[in-house]
Amino acid sequence: MRTTRRVTLTPDGERLLPYARRVLQAQEELLGAFDQARPLLVDLDSPGLATPRRVLHRARELAPGHELMARYESGLTGAAGELLAGRLDASFGRFAGLDPVLRAGLDHQPVRYEPMAVVLPEDHRLASLARVPLAELAGETVYAGAGNPRTPEWTGLARLLFEGRGIEIAPPAPLAVGEEEFQRIMARTRHPVLAVVGFPALPATVSRPLVDPVPLSPVSLVWRRGLRHPGLDALRRAAARLAAEEGWLQRPVGGWVPATDDVLMVSRD
């Protein structure tokens, strides 16, 4: 019943209210039971990234009675749409780089400030260095996923890192799906590739950490807001334990992180 000042239930509505509440509770319990019974689908971005893989492996140890299945979406932006649609349950990547509209339906847990690297052709002028100072990349054109609709958060991080340093972002290349195709495109363009430490070098290339300053890629565990699943609980515990054991959330002195990313990482740390 509606008046000009407030809305109240009719007598019939009052009688039905307890039943409606029980129906809603049963629906929530049914959905929760379904979520807990089904496999948790975890996007690892790509097979070469060690941090998501290590978290998944630790989570499987913590929850041996639940199935955690790996998927590979190759970019957090690409995965975010799948998370919101319920076709994925969790992913990893730079949460601050997502469109705010996507972030509104997601939650995250900081996992790691991951040191960044550059993958170089083995005959590149910088390949002989054990570490590559950022200043040495001045004048270079570096591939950072420009044009890939799945990874604008990574390209955006590269733009912030390269700004004012005389480093150009390579123009969009044909979207290469699979390691063999990516190797073929990179061999043809011969552009250095922005990556993270631990990313496996491609044939005829070398991977070198970047220094002066050490650029850091902020990595979060990301999931659909409101998701309840024991596999997700295990993922969160695994990420927290590895971060504590390995010092993943301790920034090196002078390490570089965009201010917007740092705020989100610290606010959820």
Residue pairs with C-beta under 8 A, 6 or more apart in sequence:
1 7
1 8
1 9
1 10
9 17
32 228
35 227
35 228
35 229
36 66
36 228
36 229
36 230
39 66
39 67
39 68
39 69
39 231
40 66
40 67
40 68
40 69
40 89
40 90
40 229
40 231
40 232
40 235
41 69
41 71
41 87
41 88
41 89
41 90
42 52
42 56
42 59
42 68
42 69
42 70
42 71
42 88
42 89
42 90
42 91
42 231
42 235
43 52
43 70
43 71
43 72
43 73
43 79
43 82
43 88
43 90
43 91
43 92
44 52
44 53
44 56
44 70
44 71
44 72
44 92
45 52
45 72
45 73
45 74
45 75
45 76
45 79
45 91
45 92
45 93
46 72
46 74
47 53
47 72
47 179
48 199
48 200
49 92
49 196
49 198
49 199
50 198
51 92
51 111
51 112
51 114
51 196
51 198
51 219
51 248
52 92
52 219
53 70
54 242
55 92
55 111
55 221
55 235
55 238
55 239
55 242
56 68
56 70
56 235
56 238
58 238
58 241
58 242
59 68
59 231
59 234
59 235
59 237
59 238
60 68
60 234
61 238
62 234
62 237
62 238
63 230
63 231
63 233
63 234
66 229
66 230
66 231
66 234
67 231
68 231
68 234
68 235
71 88
73 79
73 82
73 88
73 91
73 150
74 148
74 150
74 151
74 177
75 93
75 145
75 148
75 150
75 151
75 152
75 153
75 154
76 91
76 92
76 93
76 94
76 95
76 97
76 98
76 151
76 153
76 222
77 97
77 98
77 99
77 102
77 149
77 150
77 151
77 152
77 153
78 149
78 150
78 151
79 88
79 91
79 93
79 150
79 222
80 91
80 98
80 102
80 106
80 222
81 102
82 88
83 89
83 90
83 91
83 105
83 106
83 222
83 223
83 224
84 102
84 105
84 106
84 224
86 224
89 223
89 224
89 227
89 229
89 231
89 232
90 221
90 222
90 223
90 232
90 235
91 221
91 222
91 223
92 111
92 219
92 220
92 221
92 222
93 153
93 154
93 219
93 220
93 222
94 153
94 154
94 157
94 217
94 218
94 219
94 220
94 261
95 103
95 106
95 108
95 218
95 220
95 222
95 261
95 264
96 153
96 218
96 258
96 260
96 261
96 263
96 264
96 265
97 152
97 153
97 154
97 156
97 157
97 261
98 106
98 153
105 224
105 225
106 222
106 223
106 224
106 225
107 222
107 223
107 224
107 225
108 220
108 221
108 222
108 223
108 264
108 268
109 220
109 221
109 236
109 239
109 240
109 268
110 218
110 219
110 220
110 243
110 249
110 264
110 265
110 266
110 268
110 269
111 219
111 220
111 221
111 239
111 242
111 243
111 248
111 249
112 218
112 219
112 243
112 246
112 248
112 249
113 216
113 217
113 218
113 219
113 248
113 249
113 250
113 251
113 255
113 257
113 265
114 196
114 197
114 216
114 217
114 218
114 219
114 248
115 196
115 197
115 209
115 210
115 214
115 215
115 216
115 217
115 252
115 255
116 161
116 194
116 195
116 196
116 197
116 209
116 210
116 214
116 215
116 216
116 217
117 194
117 195
117 196
117 197
117 198
117 199
117 207
117 208
117 209
117 210
118 126
118 132
118 137
118 142
118 192
118 193
118 194
118 195
118 207
118 208
118 210
119 186
119 192
119 193
119 195
119 199
119 201
119 202
119 205
119 206
119 207
119 208
120 126
120 127
120 132
120 192
120 205
120 206
120 207
120 208
121 127
121 190
121 192
121 204
121 205
122 204
122 205
122 206
124 192
124 206
126 132
126 136
126 137
126 192
126 208
127 206
127 208
129 136
129 208
130 208
131 208
131 209
131 210
131 211
132 208
132 209
132 210
132 211
133 210
133 211
133 212
134 161
134 165
134 167
134 210
134 211
134 212
134 213
134 215
135 165
135 212
137 165
137 167
137 192
137 210
138 165
138 166
138 167
139 166
139 167
140 167
140 168
140 192
141 167
141 168
141 169
141 170
141 191
141 192
142 158
142 162
142 167
142 168
142 169
142 170
142 191
142 192
142 193
142 194
143 169
143 170
143 173
143 186
143 189
143 191
143 192
143 193
143 194
144 154
144 155
144 157
144 158
144 159
144 169
144 170
144 193
144 194
145 151
145 152
145 154
145 155
145 158
146 155
146 169
146 170
146 171
146 172
146 173
147 171
147 172
147 173
147 175
148 155
148 172
148 175
154 194
155 169
157 217
157 258
157 261
158 169
158 194
159 169
160 258
161 167
161 194
161 215
161 256
162 168
162 169
170 189
170 191
173 185
173 189
174 185
176 182
176 184
176 185
179 202
182 202
183 202
183 203
186 193
186 202
186 205
187 204
193 205
195 207
196 217
197 207
197 209
199 207
200 207
201 207
213 254
213 255
213 256
214 252
214 254
214 255
214 256
215 255
215 256
215 257
216 251
216 252
216 255
216 256
216 257
218 257
218 261
218 262
218 264
218 265
220 264
220 265
220 268
221 235
221 236
221 239
223 232
242 248
243 249
249 265
249 269
251 257
257 265
